Amino acid sequence: MKNFKGCTAVITGGAAGIGFAVARRLGEEGANVVIADIEADALDRAATTLDNAGIPVEAVVTDVAQRDQIVALADAATSRFGDIHFLHNNAGVTTAGLAEELTDAQWDWVMGVNLNSVIWGCREFLPRMKAHGQPAHIVNTASMAGMSGGPLMAPYFASKFAVVGLSEGLWHEAKVNQSNVGVSVLCPAFVRTGIARSDRNQPDGMGGWILQGSDQASRYGEFLTAGVDGGIEPAEVAGKVLEAVIDERLWILTHPESGQSVLNRAEAIAGSGIPAEVRRPNN
Ligand SMILES: NC(=O)c1ccc[n+]([C@@H]2O[C@H](COP(=O)([O-])OP(=O)(O)OC[C@H]3O[C@@H](n4cnc5c(N)ncnc54)[C@H](O)[C@@H]3O)[C@@H](O)[C@H]2O)c1
């Protein structure tokens, strides 16, 4: 896609954070915008803000972890604006806790919102975008946590690595078939958003995003919250997303140090086999 004027863009997790920033930026560039989110009040406020800015907007309350709701979102977007040109699979949540101590429900929640939704979004929207044949693009939000692992967020790492793999696969399929639909994967480091309050959208009874009764998880939660609060602004990320789409780039890194961290990991894999971050002297 070389410009967004008159195109229709669907953004999940569009009520807040990175999703809302991308929606606003696309709207400012002349797109019709469909924002989807599980948080109805926040979605309402986001739609009002976009509407007040003169952006044509449709808000669709959606739980992206439910496949039928992804289909309903695609139908709602089509019935309001016609052909869809841009999809940002962006909604995401996290937990903090040891892999074996987190419950099955917590694992399922993260994998459902962060990964299944992206699989379903691509599989539902891609045929529609191919059918109209106009320039189109899918952006999937992964994370730098999809590029290298660490402790206490195993479901998040697993889901984000998978989103990276899925996006890379789709990118190759698009090139092989000279598709009209480009693919990018967004891998942010810390961005100042509500991600460290993910439990505001958790199904009832799951007990929060930080594993209860674990000091280690609690400390990690504090570290993560501080990192997010000190992160870059979502609007900066939105600018990088639009640039990458126009340039037809697969990878979207948001922080200057991210490239080196990818290199460090690759070097560790090819060299010692020990992740660079936990290597000790004499290892
Ligand atoms: N903020 C960061 O530091 C950071 C870093 C790397 C990756 N990311 C990723 O960026 C994406 C956006 O997150 P953010 O940082 O803007 O956080 P955020 O919490 O501000 O926004 C996430 C949005 O997703 C929505 N959401 C949650 N569960 C949902 C569901 N089941 N169905 C529909 N919507 C749902 C939330 O209501 C919220 O509006 C996520 O995929 C996250 O993993 C964030």
The ligand as an SDF file (V2000), in Angstrom:
LIG
                    3D

 44 48  0  0  0  0  0  0  0  0999 V2000
    3.2620   -1.8860   25.4570 N   0  0  0  0  0  0  0  0  0  0  0  0
    4.3590   -2.5850   25.2420 C   0  0  0  0  0  0  0  0  0  0  0  0
    5.4250   -2.3450   25.8600 O   0  0  0  0  0  0  0  0  0  0  0  0
    4.3350   -3.6850   24.2110 C   0  0  0  0  0  0  0  0  0  0  0  0
    5.5650   -4.2510   23.8200 C   0  0  0  0  0  0  0  0  0  0  0  0
    5.5600   -5.2600   22.8700 C   0  0  0  0  0  0  0  0  0  0  0  0
    4.3650   -5.6940   22.3250 C   0  0  0  0  0  0  0  0  0  0  0  0
    3.1910   -5.1270   22.7270 N   0  0  0  0  0  0  0  0  0  0  0  0
    1.9490   -5.6200   22.1250 C   0  0  0  0  0  0  0  0  0  0  0  0
    1.2090   -4.5450   21.6000 O   0  0  0  0  0  0  0  0  0  0  0  0
   -0.1560   -4.9410   21.4720 C   0  0  0  0  0  0  0  0  0  0  0  0
   -1.0410   -3.8160   21.9560 C   0  0  0  0  0  0  0  0  0  0  0  0
   -0.9160   -3.6920   23.3550 O   0  0  0  0  0  0  0  0  0  0  0  0
   -0.7040   -2.2950   24.0770 P   0  0  0  0  0  0  0  0  0  0  0  0
    0.6890   -2.2610   24.5670 O   0  0  0  0  0  0  0  0  0  0  0  0
   -1.1970   -1.1880   23.2420 O   0  0  0  0  0  0  0  0  0  0  0  0
   -1.6150   -2.5330   25.3840 O   0  0  0  0  0  0  0  0  0  0  0  0
   -3.0560   -1.9620   25.7790 P   0  0  0  0  0  0  0  0  0  0  0  0
   -3.4920   -2.7770   26.9400 O   0  0  0  0  0  0  0  0  0  0  0  0
   -3.0070   -0.4900   25.9310 O   0  0  0  0  0  0  0  0  0  0  0  0
   -3.9240   -2.3070   24.5010 O   0  0  0  0  0  0  0  0  0  0  0  0
   -4.3410   -3.6080   24.2320 C   0  0  0  0  0  0  0  0  0  0  0  0
   -5.8000   -3.5400   23.7880 C   0  0  0  0  0  0  0  0  0  0  0  0
   -6.2430   -4.8870   23.5230 O   0  0  0  0  0  0  0  0  0  0  0  0
   -7.5470   -5.0070   24.0820 C   0  0  0  0  0  0  0  0  0  0  0  0
   -7.8670   -6.4050   24.3380 N   0  0  0  0  0  0  0  0  0  0  0  0
   -7.4260   -7.2070   25.3590 C   0  0  0  0  0  0  0  0  0  0  0  0
   -8.0070   -8.4180   25.2860 N   0  0  0  0  0  0  0  0  0  0  0  0
   -8.8080   -8.4040   24.2030 C   0  0  0  0  0  0  0  0  0  0  0  0
   -9.6730   -9.3580   23.6020 C   0  0  0  0  0  0  0  0  0  0  0  0
   -9.8350  -10.6020   24.1170 N   0  0  0  0  0  0  0  0  0  0  0  0
  -10.3570   -9.0090   22.4860 N   0  0  0  0  0  0  0  0  0  0  0  0
  -10.2400   -7.7700   21.9720 C   0  0  0  0  0  0  0  0  0  0  0  0
   -9.4410   -6.8160   22.4950 N   0  0  0  0  0  0  0  0  0  0  0  0
   -8.7390   -7.1280   23.6020 C   0  0  0  0  0  0  0  0  0  0  0  0
   -7.5020   -4.1610   25.3270 C   0  0  0  0  0  0  0  0  0  0  0  0
   -8.7970   -3.8120   25.7920 O   0  0  0  0  0  0  0  0  0  0  0  0
   -6.7000   -2.9650   24.8670 C   0  0  0  0  0  0  0  0  0  0  0  0
   -7.5090   -1.9390   24.3320 O   0  0  0  0  0  0  0  0  0  0  0  0
   -0.2960   -6.2520   22.2450 C   0  0  0  0  0  0  0  0  0  0  0  0
   -0.3460   -7.3260   21.3360 O   0  0  0  0  0  0  0  0  0  0  0  0
    0.9850   -6.3130   23.0610 C   0  0  0  0  0  0  0  0  0  0  0  0
    1.3630   -7.6380   23.3480 O   0  0  0  0  0  0  0  0  0  0  0  0
    3.1560   -4.1450   23.6540 C   0  0  0  0  0  0  0  0  0  0  0  0
  1  2  1  0
  2  3  2  0
  2  4  1  0
  4  5  1  0
  4 44  2  0
  5  6  2  0
  6  7  1  0
  7  8  2  0
  8  9  1  0
  8 44  1  0
  9 10  1  0
  9 42  1  0
 10 11  1  0
 11 12  1  0
 11 40  1  0
 12 13  1  0
 13 14  1  0
 14 15  2  0
 14 16  1  0
 14 17  1  0
 17 18  1  0
 18 19  2  0
 18 20  1  0
 18 21  1  0
 21 22  1  0
 22 23  1  0
 23 24  1  0
 23 38  1  0
 24 25  1  0
 25 26  1  0
 25 36  1  0
 26 27  1  0
 26 35  1  0
 27 28  2  0
 28 29  1  0
 29 30  1  0
 29 35  2  0
 30 31  1  0
 30 32  2  0
 32 33  1  0
 33 34  2  0
 34 35  1  0
 36 37  1  0
 36 38  1  0
 38 39  1  0
 40 41  1  0
 40 42  1  0
 42 43  1  0
M  CHG  2   8   1  16  -1
M  END
$$$$
